[in-house]
Amino acid sequence: MAGFQRARPAWRCPPGSTAFEPINLFGSNIAKYFSNSIREDGLLAICLHGIVFAEGSAGTVQEVFMDAAQNHYTTFDHRSPMAFLGRERYEPSKGFGVYPTLLAEASDYADLLMLSDSPDEVAAFIRRSAPGAA
């Protein structure tokens, strides 16, 4: 254990309204938000290294547009990568066609968007796009 850094606190912030969303088992502290949109906005704001969007439902769609708005307006003095895992879900001919729409609107940050079916490609993109990685 000598080679490990001292652990930092990890917060669990389950939503107050959705019983189906699992709680992070590794949290050292817990907080409760009763407004899911405030919770999501805060979580997206602190994800400097990026977000991976996999197949989801209405909550995932909400998070995509919230993160896109934060990037578009540079709401928190930074922009963060958005990786979409699953072409079938995010291409217009097959599912929820948000990816081409985001690319069309993201002239200043298109390099922070990617779509892939490969978890390895998504992980590499997130590592390459991390703050200070260049």
NORMOTA-V7792 format. One line per field, one symbol per residue. phi: phi as a letter, one per 30 degrees, with the letter a starting at -180 (. if undefined). psi: psi as a letter, one per 30 degrees, with the letter a starting at -180 (. if undefined). burial: 1 if it has 9 or more other ideal C-beta (glycine too) atoms within 8 Angstrom, else 0. Layout:
phi: ???
psi: ???
burial: ???
This chain:
phi: .ddcdddcdbccbdddccddddcddcdcbbbbcccdddededdddcdddjbcccdabedddededdddddddcheciabbdbccckeddccddcadddedddedccedbedccabaccedddddddddcdeidd
psi: fffklkklkkkkiklffjffklkkfgkflklkkfjeeeeeeeeeefieflkjjakabeeeeeeeeeeeeeeeghehglklkjkjjjeeefkefebjhfeeeeeefhefgffgklklfjeeeeeeeeeefkkgf.
burial: 00000000011111100000000000100000100100111111101011111000001111111111111101000001111111101110000011110110010010011111000011001100110000
